[in-house]
Structures are given as C-alpha cells and as structure tokens.
Amino acid sequence: MFFQQIYDKNGKPVEDGYVDRNGDGQINSADLYLDKSPDPKVLMGINSDIAFKKFDFSFSGRLSLGNYNYNNVAANSTYHGLYSSLGYLSNQTTAASATQFTNALMTNESDYYIQNASFFRMDNMSLGYTFPPYAKNKLKLRLSAGVQNVFVITPYKGLDPEIAGGLDNNFFPRARIYQLGLNASY
C-alpha cells in the first residue's frame, strides 16, 4: 500500500506531499492505496532455430507487459537522507538527485517509486558452424558460440525489471554468460 504523491507545476514530486484520498484532512494509513500490480498482464515468448548450409543460429526471448515494481533501492536512497543540497555527498544516488528530498518521513511509501517494469529479454543466442567430415567421413566437428542474458529492453529504472513479487530490494543481478563450444564425434 502506498501514498499518492503530489507533484509541483514542473512535474517534480513535492516532499512529504501526499493526496488525502479519504478527505478527512489528515494523511495517515487510511489514505494508503494499491493501484498497480507486479503481475504482468501479457507474457509472450519467441524462439527460432535457423540453419543455412553449414551454419546454424538460434535465439530465445521473452516479453512481459503490464507489470510494475516498487523500486525500494531508489526509495531508500532518499529515505535515509542521502540527498545533500550541496551536491557533494559521495554516496548520493540519481534517485536522491531527482527528488532532492531531505526529510522523508513517509517517502518510502510514496507511489513515486512504483515503476513500469515491462520488459523484453533476449535470454539466449547461439551461432554454430559444422565442418565438413574428416578422416573418411568418421570425424565430425562443430564449433559454436553462445550468449545467455544477451540484453533487456525496459523503461524500468532499477537494476533488473524481472523481480519476483514486485519489490526491488537490491538483489544480485543476473550475469551475462559467454560460451564457446567444440563438439567432436568419431
């Protein structure tokens, strides 16, 4: 549950400015709401395997649309007062710079940090070449190269949009893995 952030005329979030959703003149837990879901509305996948003469190429990817994450890493950077009006704090983050919050009692409950986490991820790509048979057609060789976690296209500002439960809480990122292979059969 989150507080609905108020923005100034320039579109910047107003520090400790939240909508009184129930109209009782107070900003409290009765004004919390839930608007977005971490669950995607659309999940799709794509894969292909193409062969041409002695070359082969394959890929697989996934698309997730309509899911939202709470960027807790960005919220905590402002919540703990990392913004310095002098601009020289060594661990200042871009989220702290964007909001310039200095006193944030309820900042970590602001809907400002709910971000669109839709994404397209290219999971795997591989390219291979099969050499002509050697040694009286008994030795067959195939050379291949591949990549896992090739790229991600997303509007999400956190480290990775693919987070279980929708709470980005500084998890360890997925590695990009490169592979080289040589297959031999005799």
C-alpha positions as CSV (number, residue, x, y, z in Angstrom):
1,M,0.0,0.0,0.0
2,F,1.3,3.5,-0.9
3,F,0.5,7.2,-0.6
4,Q,-0.4,9.0,-3.7
5,Q,2.4,11.5,-4.4
6,I,1.6,15.2,-5.1
7,Y,3.7,16.9,-7.9
8,D,4.5,20.6,-8.4
9,K,3.8,22.5,-11.7
10,N,7.1,21.3,-13.1
11,G,6.3,17.6,-12.5
12,K,8.7,17.2,-9.6
13,P,7.4,15.3,-6.5
14,V,6.6,17.5,-3.5
15,E,8.5,16.3,-0.4
16,D,6.0,14.8,2.1
17,G,3.2,15.9,-0.2
18,Y,0.5,13.2,-0.5
19,V,-3.1,13.2,-1.5
20,D,-5.7,13.0,1.2
21,R,-7.6,10.2,-0.5
22,N,-10.4,9.8,2.1
23,G,-10.8,13.6,2.6
24,D,-10.6,13.6,6.4
25,G,-7.9,16.4,6.5
26,Q,-5.1,14.0,7.6
27,I,-2.5,12.0,5.8
28,N,-2.5,8.6,7.6
29,S,-2.8,4.9,6.9
30,A,-6.4,5.4,5.8
31,D,-5.0,7.2,2.7
32,L,-2.9,4.3,1.5
33,Y,-4.0,2.6,-1.8
34,L,-2.8,0.0,-4.2
35,D,-3.1,0.7,-7.9
36,K,-0.5,-1.3,-9.8
37,S,0.3,-5.0,-9.8
38,P,3.6,-6.8,-10.0
39,D,2.0,-9.5,-12.1
40,P,2.2,-9.0,-15.9
41,K,-1.0,-8.7,-18.0
42,V,0.8,-10.3,-21.0
43,L,3.5,-12.9,-21.2
44,M,4.9,-13.9,-24.6
45,G,8.0,-15.8,-25.8
46,I,9.8,-16.0,-29.1
47,N,12.4,-18.5,-30.3
48,S,13.8,-19.6,-33.6
49,D,16.4,-22.0,-35.0
50,I,17.7,-21.2,-38.4
51,A,20.2,-23.4,-40.5
52,F,21.9,-22.3,-43.7
53,K,24.4,-24.6,-45.3
54,K,26.9,-25.4,-42.5
55,F,25.8,-22.5,-40.2
56,D,23.1,-22.6,-37.6
57,F,21.7,-19.7,-35.5
58,S,19.2,-19.9,-32.7
59,F,17.7,-17.4,-30.2
60,S,15.0,-17.3,-27.5
61,G,13.5,-14.3,-25.7
62,R,10.6,-13.3,-23.5
63,L,8.2,-10.3,-23.3
64,S,6.4,-9.2,-20.1
65,L,3.9,-6.3,-20.3
66,G,1.9,-4.5,-17.7
67,N,3.9,-5.4,-14.6
68,Y,5.1,-2.8,-12.0
69,N,7.9,-2.9,-9.4
70,Y,8.4,-0.8,-6.3
71,N,12.0,0.5,-6.6
72,N,12.9,0.2,-3.0
73,V,16.6,0.8,-3.7
74,A,15.7,4.3,-5.0
75,A,13.2,4.9,-2.2
76,N,15.7,4.0,0.5
77,S,18.4,6.3,-1.1
78,T,16.1,9.3,-0.4
79,Y,14.5,7.9,2.8
80,H,17.8,7.7,4.6
81,G,18.6,11.3,3.7
82,L,21.3,10.7,1.1
83,Y,20.5,13.9,-0.7
84,S,22.9,16.8,0.0
85,S,21.8,20.3,-1.0
86,L,25.5,21.0,-1.6
87,G,25.6,18.1,-4.1
88,Y,28.8,16.5,-3.0
89,L,27.7,13.6,-0.8
90,S,29.8,10.7,-2.0
91,N,27.0,8.0,-2.0
92,Q,24.3,10.2,-3.5
93,T,22.2,8.4,-6.0
94,T,20.4,9.6,-9.1
95,A,17.1,8.9,-7.3
96,A,18.1,11.2,-4.5
97,S,19.2,13.9,-7.0
98,A,15.9,13.7,-8.9
99,T,13.7,14.2,-5.9
100,Q,16.0,16.3,-3.7
101,F,14.2,15.0,-0.6
102,T,15.9,15.8,2.7
103,N,13.3,15.0,5.3
104,A,11.3,11.9,4.3
105,L,9.0,10.5,7.0
106,M,6.8,8.6,4.5
107,T,9.0,8.8,1.4
108,N,9.5,5.0,1.3
109,E,5.7,4.6,1.0
110,S,5.3,7.0,-2.0
111,D,3.8,5.8,-5.2
112,Y,6.5,7.8,-6.9
113,Y,8.8,4.7,-6.7
114,I,6.3,2.4,-8.4
115,Q,7.7,2.0,-11.9
116,N,6.7,0.3,-15.1
117,A,8.7,-3.0,-15.2
118,S,7.5,-4.3,-18.6
119,F,10.5,-5.8,-20.5
120,F,11.7,-7.7,-23.4
121,R,14.6,-10.0,-22.5
122,M,16.7,-11.9,-25.0
123,D,17.6,-14.9,-23.0
124,N,19.9,-16.9,-25.3
125,M,21.6,-16.6,-28.7
126,S,24.0,-19.1,-30.3
127,L,25.8,-19.4,-33.6
128,G,27.4,-22.6,-34.8
129,Y,29.4,-24.0,-37.8
130,T,29.7,-27.6,-38.7
131,F,32.9,-28.5,-40.5
132,P,32.9,-31.0,-43.4
133,P,33.6,-34.6,-42.2
134,Y,37.3,-35.7,-41.9
135,A,39.1,-39.0,-41.8
136,K,37.0,-40.8,-44.3
137,N,33.7,-39.2,-43.0
138,K,34.3,-40.5,-39.5
139,L,35.4,-37.3,-37.7
140,K,32.7,-34.6,-37.4
141,L,33.4,-31.2,-35.8
142,R,31.1,-28.4,-34.8
143,L,32.2,-25.1,-33.4
144,S,29.7,-22.9,-31.5
145,A,29.5,-19.7,-29.6
146,G,26.6,-18.5,-27.4
147,V,25.5,-15.8,-25.0
148,Q,23.0,-16.0,-22.1
149,N,21.2,-12.9,-20.8
150,V,22.0,-11.1,-24.0
151,F,20.0,-7.8,-23.4
152,V,17.0,-6.3,-21.7
153,I,14.8,-3.5,-23.1
154,T,12.7,-1.8,-20.4
155,P,11.6,1.5,-19.1
156,Y,12.3,0.4,-15.5
157,K,15.0,2.5,-13.8
158,G,16.2,-0.2,-11.4
159,L,18.8,-2.8,-11.9
160,D,16.6,-5.6,-13.4
161,P,12.8,-5.4,-14.0
162,E,12.3,-9.2,-13.5
163,I,11.8,-9.4,-9.8
164,A,9.5,-11.9,-8.0
165,G,6.8,-10.1,-6.0
166,G,7.5,-6.7,-7.5
167,L,9.8,-5.4,-4.7
168,D,13.3,-4.4,-5.9
169,N,15.3,-4.7,-2.8
170,N,18.9,-4.7,-4.1
171,F,19.2,-8.3,-5.3
172,F,22.2,-9.8,-7.1
173,P,22.0,-9.1,-10.8
174,R,21.8,-11.8,-13.5
175,A,25.2,-12.4,-15.1
176,R,25.8,-12.3,-18.9
177,I,27.5,-15.6,-19.8
178,Y,29.6,-16.3,-22.9
179,Q,30.2,-19.8,-24.1
180,L,32.5,-21.4,-26.7
181,G,32.0,-25.0,-27.7
182,L,33.7,-27.6,-29.8
183,N,31.9,-30.9,-30.4
184,A,33.7,-33.8,-31.9
185,S,32.3,-37.2,-32.8
186,Y,34.2,-40.1,-34.3
